[in-house]
Amino acid sequence: MAEVRIMVGSRQYAVHCRDGEEARLHELAALMSERVQQVSSGSPGLTEVRQLLFAGLLLADSLTDKAPAPAAAPPPPAEPEDESATLDALDALAQRIEALGDSLAAQLSNA
């Protein structure tokens, strides 16, 4: 286990972490320190404990804002249809699309 000295706010802390995680711990401490600075400049006179509390709440809030929404349940499978009905519907759609295309082409040629 590695011991890392981090600065949060204006205080230094000795923290243990797994070997190889020291850089990440420094990044997290810098993020926390930024939030403490934000809190202290926005609300001067707070005790150190309250600054850390509000900084933690700000970080938690930003985490919940970025959390992905729970996935919606997949729609139930469609009822099997008669294949000929599906083919008829596709044919009708194709005819409508062709009619719209012809109408647009006529409008463009008259413009």
C-alpha positions as CSV (number, residue, x, y, z in Angstrom):
1,M,0.0,0.0,0.0
2,A,1.2,3.4,-0.9
3,E,0.8,6.5,1.3
4,V,0.0,9.6,-0.6
5,R,-0.2,13.2,0.7
6,I,-3.0,15.1,-0.9
7,M,-4.2,18.7,-0.5
8,V,-7.9,19.3,-0.2
9,G,-8.8,22.9,0.5
10,S,-6.0,24.3,2.6
11,R,-5.2,21.1,4.5
12,Q,-2.9,18.3,3.7
13,Y,-4.0,14.7,4.3
14,A,-2.1,11.4,4.4
15,V,-4.1,8.8,2.6
16,H,-3.3,5.1,1.8
17,C,-4.1,3.6,-1.6
18,R,-3.2,0.6,-3.7
19,D,0.2,0.8,-5.4
20,G,-0.2,2.4,-8.8
21,E,-3.3,4.4,-7.9
22,E,-1.4,7.4,-6.6
23,A,-1.9,9.6,-9.7
24,R,-5.7,8.9,-9.7
25,L,-5.9,9.9,-6.0
26,H,-4.1,13.2,-6.7
27,E,-6.6,13.8,-9.6
28,L,-9.6,13.1,-7.3
29,A,-8.1,15.3,-4.5
30,A,-7.7,18.2,-7.0
31,L,-11.3,17.8,-8.1
32,M,-12.4,17.8,-4.4
33,S,-10.2,20.8,-3.7
34,E,-11.8,22.7,-6.7
35,R,-15.2,22.1,-5.2
36,V,-14.1,23.2,-1.7
37,Q,-12.7,26.4,-3.3
38,Q,-16.0,26.9,-5.1
39,V,-18.0,26.5,-1.9
40,S,-15.7,28.7,0.2
41,S,-15.8,31.5,-2.3
42,G,-19.6,31.3,-2.7
43,S,-20.3,31.0,1.1
44,P,-17.5,32.6,3.1
45,G,-17.4,31.9,6.8
46,L,-18.3,28.2,6.6
47,T,-16.3,25.9,8.8
48,E,-13.9,23.5,7.2
49,V,-16.2,20.6,7.9
50,R,-19.2,22.3,6.2
51,Q,-17.0,23.2,3.2
52,L,-16.1,19.6,2.8
53,L,-19.7,18.5,3.3
54,F,-21.0,20.9,0.6
55,A,-18.2,20.1,-1.7
56,G,-19.1,16.4,-1.4
57,L,-22.7,17.2,-2.1
58,L,-21.8,19.1,-5.2
59,L,-19.7,16.2,-6.5
60,A,-22.5,13.7,-5.7
61,D,-25.0,16.0,-7.5
62,S,-22.7,16.1,-10.6
63,L,-22.5,12.3,-10.6
64,T,-26.2,11.8,-10.5
65,D,-26.7,14.3,-13.3
66,K,-24.3,12.3,-15.5
67,A,-25.7,8.9,-14.6
68,P,-27.4,7.2,-17.5
69,A,-31.1,6.9,-17.2
70,P,-32.3,3.4,-16.5
71,A,-33.0,1.5,-19.6
72,A,-36.6,1.2,-20.6
73,A,-38.1,-2.3,-20.8
74,P,-37.9,-3.6,-24.3
75,P,-41.3,-3.5,-26.1
76,P,-43.1,-6.8,-26.2
77,P,-42.6,-8.8,-29.3
78,A,-45.0,-8.1,-32.1
79,E,-47.8,-10.5,-32.8
80,P,-46.9,-12.7,-35.8
81,E,-48.8,-11.3,-38.8
82,D,-50.1,-12.9,-41.9
83,E,-47.2,-12.6,-44.4
84,S,-49.5,-11.6,-47.2
85,A,-50.9,-8.7,-45.1
86,T,-47.4,-7.5,-44.5
87,L,-46.5,-7.6,-48.2
88,D,-49.8,-5.7,-49.1
89,A,-48.9,-3.0,-46.6
90,L,-45.4,-2.7,-48.0
91,D,-46.7,-2.5,-51.5
92,A,-49.2,0.3,-50.5
93,L,-46.3,2.2,-48.9
94,A,-44.1,1.8,-51.9
95,Q,-47.0,3.2,-54.1
96,R,-47.4,6.2,-51.8
97,I,-43.7,6.9,-51.9
98,E,-43.6,6.7,-55.7
99,A,-46.7,9.0,-55.9
100,L,-45.0,11.6,-53.6
101,G,-41.8,11.4,-55.6
102,D,-43.7,12.0,-58.8
103,S,-45.5,14.9,-57.2
104,L,-42.3,16.5,-56.0
105,A,-40.6,16.0,-59.4
106,A,-43.6,17.7,-61.1
107,Q,-43.4,20.6,-58.7
108,L,-39.7,21.0,-59.2
109,S,-40.0,21.0,-63.0
110,N,-42.7,23.7,-62.8
111,A,-40.6,25.9,-60.5
